[in-house]
Every structure is written in structure tokens, then in C-alpha cells.
Amino acid sequence: MHDDGDCYVIAEIGHNHQGSVDKAKDLFRAAKDCGVDAVKLQKRNNRTVYTKAMYDSPYDNENSFGLTYGAHREALEFGRDEYFELQRYAAEIGVAFFATAFDFESADFLQSLNIPAYKIASGDLMNLPLVTYVARIGKPMIVSTGGGTNEDVRRLYDAVMPINPQLCLLQCTASYPTEPSDMNLRVITSFRDCYPDVVIGLSDHQNGIAMADVAYILGARVIEKHFTLNRAWKGTDHAYSLEPEGMRKLVRDLRRVRVALGSGEKQPLAVEKKPLFKMGKKLVAARGLPAGHVLATADVAIKSPNDGLPPCHLPAVSGKTLRRGLAEDESILFEDLV
């Protein structure tokens, strides 16, 4: 990833697969068809991530997959067999596949699969024991910074970089969905100034796709976006996830933004030649003029097409003598002047 390259787009599947490997494969395939670079899951050892009280707390609602929060989480959690199958499938269709590690056991589990990168969620921005543990694995790390301060991000950066400089920091607002007024995209610029030696990106929880383009312009080179096949499916993440049409447009627009930014050097382009031939203008004789005539401003007209001397040269031809006679509308050229 570099400034002149395309944005690296991650489709965050999370638990939108609803605990079904077949749905997960459908999501992987659809995301790949949309043009994303990677698909991502979330891996937890639920018994160690949550207190017993939270694990056993009632969770009976329309989005629940179990009567307790622990049962809900377990219903959505894939194990080794499912991960192996999905890893094989991702390789088969040609899309990168990795996951968020929420705890030490999950980091070890993902390491055993030799995944190509690790995600750290916003909730673990200050969990330096986990962060440094993952850093020592030696794979690229993508860290969301939702809810953090500049000091929190600096603390993580200082802890990770001596161990593993393959770091990407994502500006993130940890609300689901995120209102545009809460996105604070200028943090991307601040991160690029403060951390010029790492990749900066955006974890985008906003409902639309336009903010990703703004993020790219500000310097984000990784975009993470939640993905689903149906926003009406059961589960809290679907409502702010992109369906395939939205993800396809997001990827398309990010590619367009990169090429649209150009080099920054103003210069004429080949595609402009034909339109400007008709629209642009040149200097011509306002009427028939004899050889030896001294040109006055009234002798010169400005007309299309643009295949002669541009009108900006009018001061340079005024007061000059014609070497030869010119017919009305004939181009005035420097070689025709004394």
C-alpha cells in the first residue's frame, strides 16, 4: 500500500454469516465479486472474553441467537473446522482472508491458521498486553482507534513499532451506525502527520459510501466496511452494512478517485484536444488586409476553431506589419509579420 496506489478495501463480514458456513461463503463470493481485497471475520473465545455475569446475562431480543448473551455469541462463533473450510474457500476464489483477534486464545488460534494479517478492534486500543502479543506474531496489524485519544494512539504506536512496524491505524468512530458529523475524518490527516511511517485508513460505520472517497483524498489507504447480503437479516450489524450493490459502488468510486486525483501537474491532455479545437479561439484577419499593412486592434478578430495563434498573443501582433496579404478570417501567424 502506498500513496499512489489503490485503496485496500476490507469487507467486514463479522458475524453477519449468522453462524452459517454456507452464508459465510456466499458473503465471501459476493464481496470478491464487488472487487474487495479482503474479507474479515471476528474470533473470540467467549468464555474468556466476557465475565461470567455478562456471559450468563439474559439476551432475549429480536436480534438474539440465544437466550443469554453467551449462548448468543456461541451460536455465531466458528471453530477450527469452519475456519479451515472458509480459509480454503477464500484461497479458491482469490480473496485475502483474516480476522479480528479479541483475546490471547483467539490470536493463537489464528496464528495456527497462518492468516496474513490481524485486526485489533477499537475496544482493545488500550489492551496493550493483547496488542503486543499479536505484534510479536510478526504479521501486519490493522488497529481501529474508536473511542481513543491522541495519547491512547501514541501509547499503542510506541508499544507496537519496536516489535512490529507493519502497522496500520484506522480512524474509527465506535458507534453503529456513525453519523457523518461524528466521523472526524480530519484525524486521518493528523495521523498521517504524526505517524508518517505507518499506513493510515478508515473503519467506516456510516450508512453511505461517500465518506470513503473523502477518506482516500485525505490520505486513507485502507477502508474497512461492514458487508451483508441483506440489510433486513436478523442481527445488529446488518442495518449499517453495505449490500453488494453498495460495496460494488464503493470499490468502483475509490478506484475512480485515485485516478481522478492525477499527478497535480497542470498540463493539456490528449482527450481535451478535440473539444478545445471547437471551443478554443485564434487570431484571424477581421477583413481582407494587404501586404505591408500595419495591424491595428480593429484589424484582428478572435474566432474558432482553435488551430492558430491563441488570443493571448493579441498584444504581440498589434502594430506589426504584414509580410503578405490576408483574406478575411485567415489566421494571423508570427511568420506573416515583420
N, C-alpha and C positions, 0 to 999 in steps of 0.2 A: 504494500500500500504506500502510495506517495502522492504528492500534491497534484501531479499531472495525470494521475490515473483515475479510473472509475471508482465509485463508492463501493465498498464491500457491504452487501446487503444480507442481513441475517433475518430469516423468518423464525420468529419466536413461537414455536408450537406450544411450549409449556405443557399444560395438561389439557389442551383443547382436544386431544385424542379421546378423552373420556374413558381412559383405561383400555381402549381397544387398539390392538396392534394393526388391524386392518385399516381403521380410521387414521392411525398414525402414518401408515404407508400412503394412503390417499392424500394426506396433507403434505407429505414429503414430495410426492409426484406433482401435485398441483403447484407447490412452491417452486420446484425446479422448473416447471413449465412457464412460470411467471418470470423466470430469469434470475432468481436469487442466487447468492453464492453459497449460503449455508442454511441448514435447518438446525434448530436447537431445542432440546428438552430440558427438564429440570429434574435433578436427582436428589432425593432426601432419604435419610434413614429416619423415618418418622418417630421412632421410639426415642431416639437421642436428640432430635431437633427440638421437640416440644416437652414441656413439663408434663408430668402425669395428669395434673389438673387440666391443662389445656387439651391434652390428647383425649381425655375422657369427657370433655365438656360437650353438652348437647349441641347438635348441629342439624336441626330438623328444619329445613327450608327448601324452597323450590330449586335451588342450585346444589343441593346436597346429594352426595352419592353414599351416605351412611348416616346413621342416627347420631353418632358422635363425630367430633372433628377428626379424631384419629382414624375412625372407620372410613370417613370421607377421604382422607388423604391416602390411606392404604388402597382404596379402590382405584385410585388414579395412578398409583406408583408402579412402574415397570421394574422387573427384576432382570437378572443376568440373561436369561433365555430371550426375553423380549428385546433387550438392548443388543444382543448379538444379532438377532434377526434384523433389527432395524439398521444396525451398522452395515450389515451385508447388503441390505436393500439400498441404502444411500450410496454405497460404492457402486452398485449395479447401475443406478440411474445417473450417477455422476454429480452428486451434490455433497459438499462437506457436511459433516455431522458431528456435533459436540453437545455439551450440556453444562448447566449450572451446577456447581457442587455446593450444597448447603451445609456440609459437615465433613469431618475428617473421614468417616467411613465411606461416604459418597465419593470423596476425592480419590481414595484408594481404589474404589470400585471402577471409577472412570479411568484411572491410570492403568488398571488391568486390561482395559479395552484399547489402550493406546490411542485415545482420542487426540485430535490435532490441536485442540485449544481448550481453555477453561473459562467459564464465565463466573464472576463473583457478583452476587446480587447487591442492590443498594443496602439491604438490611445487614450485610456483613462488611460494610465500608469500614467500620471500626473494630471488626473482628480480626485483629492482626495475627492472632495465633493461627486461624484458618488461612488467612491470606498468605502469610509467609510459608505455611505448609504447602499450599498449592504452588507458590512461586518456586519452591525447591524441586518440584517435579520437572521444571525446565521447559514447559510448553508456553506458547503465547497466552497471556491473560487479558481478558476484557472485563473491566470493572465498572459497574454503574455507580454513580455518585449521588443518587437521590437522597434528600434529607441531610446532606453533609454541608459542612462549611469549608472555606479555603484551608483552614488548619487541618481539618479531617483528611482532605485530599492530599495535602502536603505530607501528613504523617504516613499515609499509606504509600505514597510515592517514595518517600525516604526509606521505608521499610523494604519495599519490593525491589527497587532498582539495583542495589548491590548484589542481590541474589539472582534476579532475572530481569534484564532490561527489555524483555519482549512484552511491553505493557501498552494497553490501550485504555484510555479513560473516557467514559461516556458521560456527557452531561445528561442528567435524568431528573425528572420530577416524579416522585413516588406517589402519584395519585392516578387513579384508574377509573375513567379516562382523565386526561390532563387538559385543562382549559388552555387555549393559546396564551392567555395573559399570565399563566403560571409557568411557562416553559423557559423563560430567561435564556434565550438562545445566545445572547452575547457572552455567556460563560464559555462558549466554545472558543471565542476569540481570546478570552482571558486564559483559558487552559493552554492554548497554543503559545501564548506569550510566556507563560510560567513554566511550561513543560515542553520545550521545543524538540526534545529527544524522544518523545513517545507519540503514538497515534492518538488522535482525538476523534470522538464520534458522538452520536446521539442515540439514546434509548428513548424512542418516541412513542408515548402513550396517548397522543392526541388522535381524535377520531379520523381526521382527514389525512391527506398526503402532501399538502403544500409545504408544511414546515420542514420536511426532509430536504426539499430543494434549498430552502433558506439555510439550513444547517450546512449543506455542502458548500454553498457560496461563502459561508463564514469559516470554512476550513474543516468541517467534519468529513472523515473518510471512511467511517463505519456507521451504518444505520441499522438499528435493531427495531423490528416492528412485529407486533403480535399478529398471528395469522390463523384464520379459521376457514372452514368451508361453508359455514352457515352461522351468521351472527345471532340467529334465533335459537341455536342449540343451548342445551342446559349447561350451565357453568358461568362463573362470574367474568371470565376473561373474554368471552365471545363478543360481547356487546361493543368493545372498543378495539377489536381485532379487525384486520383487513380481510375481506373475502378475495378470491383470486382476481377478479377484475380490478379491484383497488390496488392489490400488490403488483399486478402487471403494469398498471399505470405509474405506480411509484418508481419501479425499476426503470421503466421507459423514460420518465421525466428526469431521473437522476443521470441517466446516460446523456440525455439531451443537454442538461445543464453543463456537464463537463465540457462538451464540445462547443456549447454556446459561449462559454466564458472566453475562449480563444486565447491568443498569446499576449494581449494587452498592447500590442503594437498596431497603431492605426495605419492601414495601407489598403489600396484598392484590391478588390477580389475579382477573380475571373467571372463570377456569377453576376457581378454588377455591370459588366461591360455592355451587354445588350440593352438593359433598361436605361442606362445613362446615355447611350447613343441617341435614344429618342428624347429623353428628358433634358439632357445637358445642352449647352449652347456654345456657339462660337462667334467670332467676329467676322462679319461679311460687309461687302460694299452696299451702302444704303441705296445707291443708284449707279448707273454706268459712270465710271471715272476714267479720265485719260491718263496716259503715261506722263510723268512729270508733275502730276497734281499733288499738292501738299494736303495731307489728310487733316481735316478738322473733325471734331467730335460728331458733328452732324452728318459727316460722310460715312460714318460707321454704324451698322445695325447689329443687334445681338439676336441670333436666331438658332433654332435647332435644324439639323441634328448636330451632335457633338463630335464632329470629325475634323475640327480645325483648331484655331488658336483660341484658348479659353478667354472669356470676357475680362478676367483679372488683368490681362495684358493691354487693356484699352489705353492706359496712360502711356505705355511704351510705344504705341503706334501713332498716337496723336502727334501731329507736327512733322511726321516723316514724309518723304517724297516717294511716290510710286515709281518703280523701275519700269512697269508695264501697265497697260490699261486693264481695268477690271470691269466685268459685267455686273449688273445688279445681282445681289445675293452670292457673288463669287467670294470664296474665302480669302481673307486677308492674311498673308503669311509673312514672316520676318524676311524671307528671301526675296520678297517682292518689293522691299523697301530699301531706300538709300539710307 
